[in-house]
């Protein structure tokens, strides 16, 4: 069985041929402005615009924990906005990451990626500002994507940030 590939680099610049999806985790309150989303916004305005519109019109769509929005940013390139964290602050209810929501989002993403014949590229989703543990998220990525034959590359920044 194949496994997750780990490399040092920038997840916004996947260096493989063919269709690609850059997956990342968003919060459920419409906030976009810290962490990996800044790297996305520096490269393309569309994912942020689409996320904000999706949140604004949430009474009429599927915006919420576990939902996925694919935004095309290039000929064979999409960004997957996955709602996998509740709010943005660590508080009495713990860290913002919601493992069940990430699991649901990854399962939904698998179908979209398979349809496009794409590979998936991501930072260690849910582990930055969301406060999650990669030891809990990596098995979800493996189960939902890798076991379905989807190539997954996880990017670690050389500076340890991101």
MOHU-V742324 format. One record per pair of residues at least 6 apart in sequence whose C-alpha atoms are under 6 Angstrom apart, sorted by sequence separation. I is the first residue (numbers start at 0). J is the second residue. If there is no record, write none. Layout:
i=(I | I)
j=(J | J)
//
This chain:
i=(71 | 89 | 125 | 126 | 70 | 70 | 87 | 69 | 86 | 69 | 85 | 68 | 84 | 68 | 84 | 67 | 84 | 67 | 83 | 66 | 66 | 65 | 83 | 64 | 65 | 83 | 64 | 81 | 46 | 29 | 96 | 120 | 122 | 118 | 119 | 120 | 121 | 122 | 96 | 120 | 95 | 65 | 96 | 109 | 27 | 64 | 65 | 94 | 67 | 102 | 106 | 65 | 66 | 105 | 65 | 20 | 22 | 25 | 26 | 18 | 19 | 20 | 21 | 22 | 23 | 24 | 25 | 18 | 20 | 21 | 24 | 25 | 26 | 27 | 28 | 24 | 26 | 27 | 26 | 19 | 21 | 18 | 19 | 20 | 21 | 22 | 19 | 21 | 24 | 23 | 24 | 10 | 10 | 35 | 34 | 10 | 8 | 5 | 7 | 8 | 3 | 4 | 5 | 6 | 7 | 8 | 3 | 7 | 7)
j=(77 | 95 | 131 | 132 | 77 | 78 | 95 | 78 | 95 | 79 | 95 | 79 | 95 | 80 | 96 | 80 | 97 | 81 | 97 | 81 | 82 | 82 | 100 | 82 | 83 | 101 | 83 | 104 | 70 | 54 | 125 | 151 | 153 | 150 | 151 | 152 | 153 | 154 | 129 | 153 | 129 | 100 | 131 | 144 | 63 | 100 | 101 | 130 | 104 | 139 | 143 | 103 | 104 | 143 | 104 | 76 | 78 | 81 | 82 | 75 | 76 | 77 | 78 | 79 | 80 | 81 | 82 | 76 | 78 | 79 | 82 | 83 | 84 | 85 | 86 | 83 | 85 | 86 | 86 | 117 | 119 | 117 | 118 | 119 | 120 | 121 | 119 | 121 | 124 | 124 | 125 | 121 | 122 | 161 | 161 | 154 | 154 | 152 | 154 | 155 | 151 | 152 | 153 | 154 | 155 | 156 | 152 | 156 | 157)
//
